[in-house]
């Protein structure tokens, strides 16, 4: 069961969170720049205004996550990355890794 962590404003730059359970975690205004986040479970997480620039989101589960205002420039994702319904990561600067 997720802990519903509050990491609002945390500096997690370059952190290795591969496969972490971040479901419903509050990460608004957090810095996740260059973070290693493959296969992270972040369903319904709050990433409002978070800096995810250059993060690795390959295989991440972001269903129903709030990405309003999040910086996604240079983010790498793949076909297994699950985005919120209707969200276009390329329009926000992310790039797909074939």
N, C-alpha and C positions, 0 to 999 in steps of 0.2 A: 504494500500500500504506500503511495507517495506521501512524502512528509510535508508537501506544500511549503517548501523553503522560501524564505524572503531574502533574496540576494540583490535587492534593489540597489543600484549604484555600485555594486561590487566591481573590483578590478580583477578580471579573470583572463587578462590578456595572455596569450600563448599557453594557456592551461590545457592540459591533456584530460579531456572529459569523455574520451571514447567510451561509448556504450552506457553512459550514465543515465539514470532515471531522473529526469527533470520535469516530469509531468506536473503541471499546475504550479511550477516554480515561478516566483516573481523575480524577473531579471530586467525590469524597466530601468533605463539609464545605465545599465551595466556595460562594462567594456569587455568584449569577448574577441577583440581584435587578434587575428592570427591563431585563434583557439582551435584545437584539434577536437572536433565534435562528431566524428563519424559514428553512425549507428546510435546516436543519442536519442532517447525517448523524451521528447519535449511536447507531447500532446497537451494542448490547452495552456501552454506556458505563456507568460507575459514578457514579451521582448520589446515593449513600446520604447522607442527612442534609444534602444541598445545599439552599441557599435559592434557589429559582427564582421567588419571589413576583413577580407582575406582569410576568413575562417573556413574550415573544411566541414561541410555538412553532408558529405556523401552517406547515403543510407539513413539519414536522420528522419525521425518521425515528428513532423511539425503540424499535424492535423489540428485545426482549431486554435493554433497559436496566434497571439496578437502581435503582429509585426509592424503595426502603425508607426511610422517614423524611424524604423530601424535602418541602420546603414548596412547595406549588403554588397557594397562595391568590392569586387574581387572574390566574393564567396564562391567556393567550388561545391557543386552538387552533382548527383547522378540520377539515373532513371529510378533508383530505389528511394530517393528522397521524397517524402510525403509532405506536400505543402498544403496550407489552408485552401479550401475550395475557392476557386477563382483567382488565386494569387499567381502572379506572373513574375517569377524570380528574375528573369532576364531584364524585365522592365525596370528592375531595381539595381541592376549592375552585377548580378550573379552570373556565373558562367557554368555551363554543363560540361562535366568531364565525361567524355565518351568512354 
